Amino acid sequence: MKTEHILVVRFSALGDVAMVVPVISSLARQYPDVRITMLSRSFVRPLFEGLAPNVSFMEADLTSEYHGVRGLNSLYRRLVAKRFTAIADLHDVLRSKYLRMRFDLARYRVAHINKHRQGKRQLVSSRGKVLRQQPTSFENYAQVFEKLGYPVKLDFTSLSITPSREVLQLMPLNHRPSYNVGLAPFAAHEGKVYPLRLTETVIRGLGERHEDLRIFLFGGGDKEMAVFHEWAAKYPCCVVVGDHLKGLQQELALMSLLDVMVSMDSANMHLASLVALPVVSVWGATHPYAGFMGYNQKPENAVQLDLPCRPCSIFGNKPCQRGDLACLNNISPDLIIKKVENILLTQKTKTL
């Protein structure tokens, strides 16, 4: 009898790929005799290594080795040699559609994601807006496997990560602060970024109210690091993670030791969710109703304002209709601080 072997395709972005993890993990445990290969970009490999014995990872460099139609044809030939029995396209973009077409013509079992674009268009419409919860990415991913004959119940809890020596050095057992807070203040688009001046107010407020608190700043890039270093120089409670740790695996390990994460609607919200870290998520132009809330995150921990124009964008990449980004500028730093403190109090109560 031929062993079932599913190829799962999702190339980007980091947050979207992170949302695949709970589904693949659940699928792998519920179907231990089925082999699963995740095809994606190299930088997300740490999310899938060690996930389950029947899960493997395959990287594809789409910018050079597999660029263009010729490159995709080469990738297809490489994939065919792996003898897959089913193809799950969790991306549904030009590259994955082309690969899907090749497999379909070769009579493979193929299924692809339904992104519910009509519902999302209604959600962000300037006229006749319909505020209705759309299926989550986790549900959409799971539906693809159901189409292939593998209904899956999402029972993922957390990645199991052993912190390295470098990570543990940031969390010394002696003189350890009572609270450790992660902060990821950046996102790909302006419509998802809480103003930095207000973010600094959050840092200052938490530092003044809790002497035994440290704030770990997550992010990369020259611009972000410059802001982080400025904050760290002004506020002793701040630790710039990028100065001490390198790579996704180490950052996940650090997140697993924190008490709470403050994040925009961005990849760090999803990474924190993979290690069961509570997240205070800040939403501006986007909205949890689009289906991109972090896995198992509580809706009451989302910070957002009810405005007639919200949401105006699924990804936060459209210009503000009002021109003032009121959805972000009008969020009080105290609201974020209070939500963080509520989680810290809950965490402390659990340890008593």
C-alpha positions in Angstrom: 0.0 0.0 0.0 1.4 3.4 -1.0 2.2 5.8 1.9 0.2 9.0 1.7 2.4 12.0 1.3 1.0 15.6 1.3 2.8 18.5 -0.1 1.8 21.8 1.7 2.6 25.0 -0.2 2.8 28.4 1.5 5.7 30.7 0.5 5.0 33.9 2.5 4.6 36.0 4.6 6.1 35.1 8.0 2.8 35.7 9.9 0.8 33.7 7.4 3.3 30.8 7.5 3.3 30.9 11.3 -0.5 30.4 11.2 0.0 27.2 9.3 1.9 25.6 12.2 -1.2 24.8 14.5 -2.9 23.2 11.5 0.0 21.1 10.4 0.8 20.1 14.0 -2.8 19.0 14.6 -2.9 17.1 11.2 0.4 15.3 11.9 -0.7 14.0 15.2 -4.2 12.9 14.1 -2.8 11.2 11.0 0.6 9.8 12.1 0.9 7.4 9.1 0.6 10.3 6.6 3.9 12.0 5.6 3.7 15.9 5.4 6.2 18.1 3.6 6.0 21.9 4.1 7.3 23.8 1.1 8.2 27.4 1.9 11.1 29.9 2.2 14.2 29.0 4.1 13.8 31.5 7.0 10.6 29.8 8.3 12.3 26.4 8.6 12.6 26.7 12.5 8.8 26.7 12.7 8.5 23.2 11.4 11.7 21.4 12.4 10.8 19.0 15.2 7.1 19.7 14.9 6.2 16.0 14.5 8.0 12.9 13.3 6.0 12.8 10.1 6.6 16.5 9.2 9.5 17.6 7.1 10.5 20.9 5.5 11.6 21.7 2.0 12.8 25.2 1.1 12.4 26.9 -2.3 14.4 30.1 -3.3 11.9 31.8 -5.6 14.1 34.8 -6.2 17.0 33.0 -7.9 17.0 29.2 -8.2 13.3 28.9 -8.9 12.6 32.3 -10.4 10.1 32.7 -13.2 8.3 30.0 -15.2 11.5 28.2 -16.0 12.4 28.1 -12.3 8.9 26.9 -11.4 9.2 24.1 -13.9 12.4 23.1 -12.4 10.9 23.1 -8.9 7.9 21.1 -10.2 10.3 18.4 -11.5 12.0 18.3 -8.2 8.7 17.9 -6.4 7.4 15.2 -8.7 10.5 13.1 -7.7 9.3 13.1 -4.1 6.2 11.0 -5.1 3.6 13.1 -3.3 0.0 11.8 -3.3 -1.8 15.1 -2.6 -1.1 18.8 -2.9 -2.4 21.4 -0.5 -2.0 25.0 -1.8 -2.4 27.3 1.2 -1.3 30.4 -0.7 -3.3 30.7 -3.9 -1.0 33.2 -5.6 0.5 33.1 -9.2 3.4 30.8 -8.2 1.4 28.3 -6.2 -1.4 28.4 -8.8 1.1 27.5 -11.6 2.5 24.6 -9.5 -1.0 23.5 -8.7 -2.0 23.5 -12.4 1.0 21.3 -13.2 0.0 18.8 -10.5 -3.6 19.0 -11.5 -2.8 18.2 -15.2 -0.8 15.2 -13.9 -3.9 14.0 -12.1 -2.7 14.5 -8.5 -5.3 15.2 -5.8 -5.1 19.0 -5.4 -6.9 21.4 -3.2 -6.4 25.1 -2.5 -7.4 27.7 0.1 -10.6 29.7 -0.1 -9.7 33.2 1.0 -13.3 34.5 1.3 -12.5 37.6 -0.7 -16.1 38.7 -1.1 -16.7 38.8 2.7 -13.4 40.7 3.2 -14.4 43.2 0.5 -17.6 43.9 2.4 -15.7 44.2 5.6 -13.5 47.1 4.3 -16.1 48.7 2.0 -16.6 52.4 2.4 -20.2 52.0 1.5 -22.4 49.2 2.8 -19.8 47.9 5.2 -20.7 44.6 6.7 -18.9 43.9 10.1 -19.0 40.1 10.1 -16.4 37.7 11.4 -14.7 36.0 8.5 -13.4 32.4 8.7 -10.0 32.5 10.3 -6.8 31.5 8.5 -6.7 28.4 10.6 -10.1 27.4 9.5 -9.3 28.1 5.9 -6.1 26.1 6.1 -7.9 23.2 7.8 -10.6 23.2 5.1 -8.0 22.5 2.4 -7.0 19.3 4.2 -10.6 18.3 4.6 -11.1 18.6 0.8 -8.2 16.2 0.4 -9.9 13.7 2.7 -8.2 14.6 6.0 -10.6 16.5 8.3 -8.6 18.0 11.1 -9.5 19.2 14.6 -7.3 22.0 15.8 -5.8 20.8 19.1 -2.4 22.5 19.0 -1.2 24.1 22.2 2.4 25.2 21.9 5.7 24.7 20.2 8.2 22.9 22.5 11.4 24.9 22.5 14.5 24.4 24.7 16.0 27.9 25.4 19.7 28.2 24.5 22.4 29.5 26.8 22.1 32.9 25.1 18.4 33.1 25.8 18.8 32.0 29.4 21.4 34.6 30.0 18.8 37.2 29.3 16.6 35.7 32.0 18.9 35.1 35.0 17.4 33.1 37.8 18.9 35.4 40.4 17.5 38.9 40.7 14.9 38.0 38.1 12.3 40.7 37.6 8.7 39.8 38.5 7.5 40.7 35.1 8.9 40.2 31.6 7.0 41.9 28.7 7.7 41.6 25.0 7.1 44.6 22.8 6.9 44.4 18.9 5.9 47.9 17.9 6.5 47.7 14.1 4.6 46.2 11.2 4.9 46.2 7.4 2.4 49.1 6.8 1.7 52.4 8.5 -1.9 51.5 9.0 -0.9 48.9 11.5 1.7 50.7 13.5 0.8 52.4 16.8 2.6 55.9 16.8 6.0 55.6 18.3 5.5 58.6 20.5 2.6 56.8 22.1 4.4 53.5 22.3 7.1 55.3 24.2 4.5 56.6 26.6 3.4 52.9 27.2 7.1 52.0 27.9 7.5 54.9 30.3 4.2 54.2 32.1 4.9 50.5 32.6 8.4 51.3 33.8 7.2 53.9 36.3 4.4 51.6 37.7 6.5 48.5 38.0 10.1 48.7 39.1 10.5 44.9 38.8 9.6 44.9 35.0 11.7 44.4 31.9 10.5 45.1 28.3 12.1 43.1 25.5 12.0 44.9 22.2 11.5 42.7 19.2 12.2 43.8 15.6 15.0 44.2 13.1 16.3 46.5 10.4 18.4 49.7 10.8 15.4 52.0 11.4 13.8 49.8 14.0 17.1 49.2 15.9 17.9 52.9 16.0 14.5 53.5 17.7 15.1 50.6 20.1 18.6 51.9 21.1 17.1 55.3 21.7 14.5 53.8 24.0 17.0 51.6 25.8 19.2 54.6 26.5 16.3 56.4 28.1 14.6 53.5 29.9 16.7 51.0 31.9 13.8 48.5 31.7 14.3 48.0 27.9 16.3 45.2 26.4 17.0 45.2 22.7 16.5 41.6 21.7 18.4 41.9 18.4 21.6 42.9 20.3 21.7 39.5 22.1 19.9 37.0 20.0 19.9 36.0 16.3 17.4 33.9 14.4 13.8 32.9 14.7 14.4 29.9 17.0 16.1 32.0 19.7 13.4 34.7 19.6 10.7 32.0 19.9 12.6 30.6 22.9 12.7 34.0 24.6 9.0 34.6 23.9 8.2 31.3 25.6 9.7 32.7 28.9 7.8 36.0 28.8 4.6 36.9 30.6 2.9 38.9 27.9 3.6 40.4 24.4 2.4 43.7 23.1 2.3 43.5 19.3 0.7 45.1 16.3 -1.3 43.0 13.8 1.9 41.5 12.6 4.1 38.4 12.5 5.2 38.7 16.2 1.6 38.3 17.3 1.5 35.0 15.5 5.0 33.9 16.7 4.1 34.6 20.3 0.8 32.7 19.8 2.9 29.6 18.8 4.4 29.5 22.3 1.1 30.2 24.0 2.2 33.7 25.1 -0.8 36.0 25.8 -0.8 39.0 23.4 -2.1 42.5 23.8 -2.6 43.2 20.1 -3.1 46.7 18.7 -5.4 47.1 15.6 -5.7 50.2 13.4 -6.7 50.0 9.8 -7.1 46.3 10.0 -9.6 44.3 12.2 -9.7 40.8 13.9 -12.8 40.1 11.9 -10.7 39.6 8.8 -9.6 36.3 10.4 -6.0 37.1 11.3 -6.1 37.1 15.1 -3.4 35.1 16.7 -4.0 31.4 17.5 -6.0 31.0 20.8 -5.6 34.7 21.6 -8.5 36.2 23.6 -10.6 38.8 21.8 -10.7 40.9 25.0 -7.0 41.5 24.7 -7.3 43.2 21.4 -7.0 47.0 21.5 -9.1 48.8 18.9 -11.5 51.7 18.4 -15.0 51.6 17.0 -14.9 54.0 14.0 -17.3 54.1 11.1 -14.3 53.8 8.7 -12.8 50.7 10.4 -11.6 48.5 9.0 -10.5 50.2 5.8 -7.9 47.6 4.8 -7.3 43.9 5.1 -3.5 44.3 5.2 -3.1 47.9 6.4 -1.5 49.0 3.2 -4.1 51.5 2.0 -4.0 55.3 2.6 -6.1 56.5 5.5 -9.5 57.8 4.3 -9.6 60.4 7.0 -6.0 61.4 6.6 -5.3 61.4 10.4 -5.0 57.7 11.3 -7.4 58.3 14.1 -7.8 54.5 14.5 -4.3 54.5 16.0 -3.6 58.0 17.1 -6.7 58.1 19.3 -5.9 54.9 21.2 -4.9 55.8 24.8 -1.6 54.4 26.0 -3.3 53.8 29.4 -5.7 51.4 27.6 -2.7 49.3 26.5 -1.1 49.5 29.9 -4.2 48.4 31.7 -4.6 45.4 29.4 -1.0 44.4 30.0 -1.4 44.8 33.7 -4.6 42.6 33.7 -2.6 39.8 32.0 0.3 40.2 34.4 -2.0 40.1 37.4 -3.6 36.9 36.0 -0.2 35.3 35.4 1.0 36.2 38.9 -2.2 34.8 40.4 -1.6 31.5 38.6 1.9 31.1 40.2 0.6 31.8 43.8 
